[in-house]
């Protein structure tokens, strides 16, 4: 049996149908990701509930152990819903990029949820939050987001993106105080869930922080640490923008994708641009 999703990725499983000629055999395939029945073919995105929501084709192919001929009948094909109601919510696969993070650097939380959603980008359906408490007692609430890792490759001058691994949830936070932080994860989908507190340590770093309007003179910009910031850069609206390519006689590959930004940003770095 095989399944094809909306991105034309193929999943399949193998079942041996025993029995005697002329008699019916029953074959069952679980669509539950935990069963491990459906395996990806020529790609790295595992079968899961979000893939199942985008199925476009389901089929059966039959192979024989030896050359033979005859007629094969398929009947009573049906889908059986999972019993037990809504899956209990649980956070699993929890990991962080580090338990010691430099000041103004990135602290990243990655986790998975047992439940899936029609639209994980709709906060009215599901919202994830990180609640962070600083060493001085200040609290900050940071929204989480749904995340899918991708691999990329260039083929015939065109970028191709392929999902890599199962989708996850992430929360990113930049600490502003040196010392020990505590944090909790909140899941809101009609059945509120909040994890027990965890900790990480913020250590000093050379990062000047975020850019803001200068506190002393609002005509200028400065970093969080008070250093002056003068933006030098230019606008790159899209890698496929070729509206002026003819005037400048510069060829633009509209299908280069993110590979174009590799060139753009490397050039900006060489030119000492900072914005």
matplotlib code that plots the C-alpha trace (Angstrom):
import matplotlib.pyplot as plt

x = [0.0, 1.2, 0.2, 1.2, 0.8, 0.1, 3.9, 4.1, 6.1, 5.6, 5.1, 4.6, 4.4, 4.7, 2.2, 2.2, -1.2, -1.5, -4.4, -5.6, -6.6, -10.3, -10.4, -10.4, -7.4, -7.7, -4.9, -4.7, -2.4, -2.2, -2.1, -0.9, 2.6, 3.5, 2.8, 5.6, 3.7, 4.2, 7.9, 9.1, 10.6, 13.5, 12.9, 13.5, 10.1, 8.6, 4.9, 2.9, -0.5, 0.4, 1.3, -1.9, -3.9, -2.5, -3.0, -3.9, -3.6, -3.9, -3.2, -2.4, 0.1, 0.3, 3.5, 3.8, 6.6, 6.7, 5.3, 1.5, -1.6, -5.2, -7.6, -7.2, -10.3, -10.2, -13.3, -14.5, -11.8, -12.5, -11.0, -11.6, -11.3, -9.2, -11.2, -10.8, -11.6, -9.0, -5.4, -4.2, -1.8, 1.8, 5.1, 7.9, 11.1, 12.2, 15.7, 17.5, 20.5, 22.4, 22.0, 24.5, 23.7, 25.5, 23.8, 21.7, 22.4, 19.8, 18.3, 16.2, 13.7, 12.5, 9.7, 6.9, 3.2, 1.1, -1.8, -1.9, -4.0, -5.7, -3.8, -0.9, -0.3, -3.7, -3.3, -7.1, -6.6, -3.3, -0.8, 2.5, 4.2, 7.5, 7.3, 10.8, 11.7, 15.0, 17.4, 15.9, 12.4, 11.1, 8.8, 8.6, 6.1, 7.5, 5.3, 6.4, 6.1, 5.5, 8.7, 9.7, 13.4, 14.2, 17.1, 18.0, 19.8, 20.4, 19.2, 19.3, 19.7, 16.7, 16.5, 14.7, 13.5, 12.8, 11.3, 13.9, 12.4, 9.1, 7.7, 8.3, 7.6, 10.2, 10.5, 13.4, 14.4, 17.3, 18.3, 19.1, 20.4, 23.3, 22.4, 19.9, 16.6, 13.6, 11.1, 7.9, 6.1, 2.4, 0.2, -3.3, -5.7, -8.9, -7.2, -4.5, -1.2, 1.8, 5.1, 7.1, 9.8, 13.2, 16.4, 19.3, 22.1, 22.9, 26.6, 28.4, 29.1, 30.5, 27.1, 26.0, 22.3, 19.5, 19.3, 17.0, 16.4, 19.1, 18.0, 20.0, 19.2, 16.2, 17.8, 20.2, 20.3, 22.2, 22.7, 21.3, 24.8, 24.7, 27.2, 26.4, 24.8, 24.9, 23.1, 24.8, 23.0, 20.5, 17.1, 16.9, 13.2, 13.3, 15.7, 13.5, 13.0, 14.1, 12.2, 15.4, 17.6, 17.1, 18.0, 21.2, 21.9, 22.2, 20.8, 18.6, 17.9, 14.3, 14.5, 17.8, 15.9, 17.9, 21.2, 20.9, 20.9, 24.2, 25.8, 24.0, 24.8, 28.4, 28.9, 27.3, 29.7, 32.7, 31.4, 31.2, 27.4, 25.6, 22.0]
y = [0.0, 3.5, 7.1, 10.3, 13.7, 17.1, 17.7, 14.4, 12.7, 9.0, 6.7, 3.0, -0.2, -3.9, -6.6, -10.3, -11.5, -15.2, -17.5, -19.8, -18.7, -17.8, -16.7, -13.3, -11.9, -8.9, -6.4, -3.6, -0.5, 1.9, 5.6, 6.4, 7.7, 5.7, 2.4, 3.0, 1.3, 4.0, 4.7, 7.6, 6.8, 8.9, 11.7, 12.5, 13.6, 10.9, 10.0, 12.0, 13.7, 16.8, 14.7, 12.7, 16.0, 16.6, 13.1, 13.2, 9.6, 6.2, 3.0, -0.7, -2.5, -6.3, -8.4, -12.1, -14.4, -16.1, -15.5, -16.0, -14.6, -14.2, -11.6, -9.8, -8.3, -5.4, -4.8, -3.3, -0.6, 1.6, 3.9, 3.2, 6.3, 6.1, 5.5, 7.2, 10.8, 13.6, 12.6, 13.8, 16.7, 16.1, 17.9, 15.5, 15.6, 18.6, 20.0, 23.3, 24.7, 25.2, 25.6, 28.5, 31.3, 34.6, 37.9, 39.0, 35.7, 33.1, 30.6, 28.2, 25.6, 22.8, 20.4, 18.4, 18.0, 14.8, 16.7, 18.0, 20.9, 21.8, 25.1, 25.2, 28.8, 30.0, 31.2, 30.8, 27.1, 26.6, 29.0, 28.2, 30.6, 30.7, 32.4, 33.7, 35.1, 37.0, 37.0, 40.4, 38.9, 40.5, 38.2, 38.1, 36.1, 35.1, 33.4, 30.1, 29.0, 25.9, 24.9, 22.5, 21.9, 21.8, 20.7, 22.5, 21.7, 23.4, 21.4, 22.8, 26.3, 26.0, 25.6, 22.6, 22.4, 19.1, 18.6, 17.1, 15.4, 15.9, 19.3, 20.7, 23.7, 26.3, 29.2, 31.7, 34.1, 36.6, 37.2, 40.7, 40.0, 37.9, 35.2, 32.3, 32.4, 30.2, 29.4, 27.5, 26.5, 27.2, 25.4, 26.9, 24.9, 24.7, 22.5, 24.7, 23.0, 24.5, 22.7, 22.6, 25.3, 24.8, 26.8, 28.2, 30.5, 33.8, 34.6, 37.8, 38.2, 40.7, 41.0, 44.7, 43.8, 45.0, 48.3, 51.0, 54.7, 56.6, 57.6, 60.8, 62.0, 60.5, 61.4, 58.5, 54.8, 52.8, 49.3, 48.1, 48.6, 52.3, 52.0, 54.2, 52.4, 53.8, 51.6, 50.9, 48.7, 48.5, 46.9, 43.4, 42.9, 39.5, 37.1, 36.8, 40.6, 41.2, 44.4, 46.4, 43.6, 44.7, 48.3, 47.3, 44.4, 42.1, 38.6, 37.4, 33.8, 33.9, 30.4, 30.6, 31.0, 31.3, 30.6, 34.1, 35.5, 33.6, 35.7, 38.9, 38.7, 37.6, 40.7, 42.9, 41.5, 42.2, 45.7, 46.1, 46.6, 46.1, 46.6]
z = [0.0, -0.7, 0.0, -1.9, -0.2, -1.8, -2.3, -4.3, -1.6, -1.5, 1.6, 1.5, 3.5, 2.6, 3.6, 2.6, 1.7, 2.5, 2.0, -0.8, -4.3, -4.4, -0.8, 0.7, 2.7, 5.1, 5.1, 7.6, 7.5, 10.4, 9.6, 13.1, 13.0, 16.2, 14.4, 11.9, 9.0, 6.4, 5.5, 3.3, -0.1, -1.5, 1.0, 4.7, 6.0, 8.2, 8.1, 10.6, 11.3, 9.3, 6.2, 6.6, 6.4, 2.9, 1.3, -2.4, -3.4, -1.8, -3.7, -3.6, -5.8, -5.8, -6.5, -6.8, -5.6, -9.0, -12.5, -12.5, -14.1, -12.9, -11.5, -8.1, -6.5, -4.0, -1.9, 1.3, 1.4, 4.4, 7.0, 10.7, 13.0, 16.0, 19.2, 22.5, 21.5, 21.6, 22.2, 25.7, 25.3, 26.2, 25.5, 24.3, 22.4, 24.6, 23.9, 24.1, 22.2, 25.4, 29.2, 29.2, 26.8, 26.2, 27.0, 24.0, 22.3, 21.2, 23.7, 21.6, 22.9, 20.6, 21.4, 19.9, 20.9, 20.9, 19.2, 15.7, 14.3, 11.1, 11.0, 13.5, 12.5, 13.8, 17.4, 17.8, 17.3, 19.1, 20.7, 22.4, 24.8, 26.7, 30.1, 31.2, 34.6, 34.8, 37.7, 38.9, 38.8, 35.6, 33.5, 29.7, 27.6, 24.2, 21.5, 20.0, 16.4, 14.2, 12.5, 9.6, 8.7, 5.0, 2.9, -0.3, -3.5, -6.8, -9.9, -13.4, -12.1, -9.9, -6.1, -4.7, -1.1, 0.6, 4.1, 6.5, 9.6, 11.3, 12.1, 15.6, 17.8, 18.8, 21.2, 20.9, 23.5, 24.0, 27.6, 28.7, 32.3, 33.4, 35.9, 36.2, 34.3, 34.9, 32.2, 31.5, 28.3, 28.0, 25.4, 24.7, 22.5, 24.6, 27.2, 28.8, 29.7, 31.4, 32.0, 35.2, 35.6, 34.0, 34.2, 32.1, 32.8, 31.0, 30.9, 29.8, 26.1, 23.6, 21.8, 22.0, 21.9, 19.8, 17.9, 19.4, 19.1, 21.0, 24.5, 24.4, 20.9, 19.0, 15.6, 16.0, 16.7, 19.4, 20.7, 24.0, 25.5, 24.4, 21.5, 18.4, 15.4, 11.9, 9.4, 6.1, 3.6, 0.9, 0.2, -1.3, -1.9, -3.5, -5.1, -8.2, -8.8, -12.4, -13.2, -13.8, -15.1, -18.7, -18.0, -16.2, -18.5, -15.6, -16.0, -13.0, -12.4, -11.0, -9.7, -7.7, -4.4, -1.2, -3.0, -4.4, -0.8, -0.2, -2.8, -1.8, 1.9, 1.3, -0.9, 1.7, 4.3, 2.2, 1.7, 5.5, 5.4, 8.7, 7.7]

ax = plt.figure().add_subplot(projection="3d")
ax.plot(x, y, z, "-o")
ax.set_aspect("equal")
plt.show()
